[in-house]
Amino acid sequence: MPLFVTVEHKIGKFAVSATFEAPAPGITVLFGPSGAGKSTILNAIAGLLPVSGVRVELNGEALHRLPPHERRIGMVFQEGRLFPHLTVEQNLTYGLHRAPRDKRTGLDKGRGLLFAPEVADLLGLHKLRERRPATLSGGERQRVAIGRALLSQPRLLLMDEPLSSLDERRRAEILPYLQRLRDVVRVPIVYVTHSMDETTKLADFVVLLEDGQVVASGPLTDLAARVDLPLATRDDAAGILLGYLHSHDTQRGLSAVACGGQVFEVPLCDIGEGVAVRMRVPAREVIIALDRPRDISVNNILPAVVSGLRQEPKSHAALVELDVGGGQLLARITMDAAERLELRPGSRVLAMVKSMSVELMPG
């Protein structure tokens, strides 16, 4: 059953009025600029704010009617907030001790219970267990904090910008662990960020927030390429497609990804055949043509239908939403090009995507 959240809260002149319903399990990202109300919503879900206008239901149970310590919600903050006098192993054990007594023994995969060795494997913590927090990098501390939260056997995990205090290298180090967490642990996660990179790589479902209001919500693949939403206007705007690794051609140095009725060719990768993947295709890298060109280096030439069009006069750009059968792509072209091609909703075109421009990620 889905996660249902309503938060009505006013702080001075700033008001949060947000309602959304998200699938569970999976990662739901609350995305928006600083001051949009993301952390306020997260704290309200956890019961850390004395807010009367809150409703939180998960699997049909009204969590908002329970005191915070009975909600079985794990929380990971921007800083790990580990106990400095305890080792990694002792910090993890503390999380296990917070679990309900009937969930501290045995491993019942059907009920989603997790224990220290399993979590240590998932997050790569075995070599760290005797160390203390002061000797860990920022990324390592966050991995321990996530492990401690998981071992409390939460029914819901909340993560408040857990990578915001890390530099680019440390973020890149921890993101694969979060991707594994999404794919392995069957605990619904609500994740707060203003990073498009984190959203692209982690989100199953996105709630877009501005000024305390929900602008839109839905699967990442549905929202990323919509020209009527703020994601499409960003410099790093991209279409997100879901598919699976179809085959490898070692002689040509290419891998084929099946997505709906389309096949994309990408640089040869080491992902196994049949494995689910997601593809990020930057809007700036998508070329639109009316006729199939000859003698061109682009491998991916896909029939498409224009499903949305938006002009940005200040940047002299046009945003074009393209239905390619297996999902939605987004193209950023000049307004002049859009006028020359006479693009309109319903126009049949060809979307051309260079293999080297496709970013492949675990699905």
Secondary structure, 3 states (H helix, E strand, C coil): CCEEEEEEEEECCEEEEEEEEECCCCEEEEECCCCCCHHHHHHHHHCCCCCCEEEEEECCEEHHHCCHHHCCEEEECCCCCCCCCCCHHHHHHHHHHCCCHHHCCCCCHHHCCCCHHHHHHHHCCHHHCCCCHHHCCHHHHHHHHHHHHHHCCCCEEEEECCCCCCCHHHHHHHHHHHHHHHHHCCCCEEEEECCHHHHHHHCCEEEEEECCEEEEEEEHHHHCCCCCCHHHHCCCCEEEEEEEEEEEECCCCEEEEEECCEEEEEECCCCCCCCEEEEEEEHHHEEEECCCCCCCCCCEEEEEEEEEEEEEHHHCEEEEEEECCCCEEEEEEEHHHHHHCCCCCCCEEEEEECHHHCEEEEC
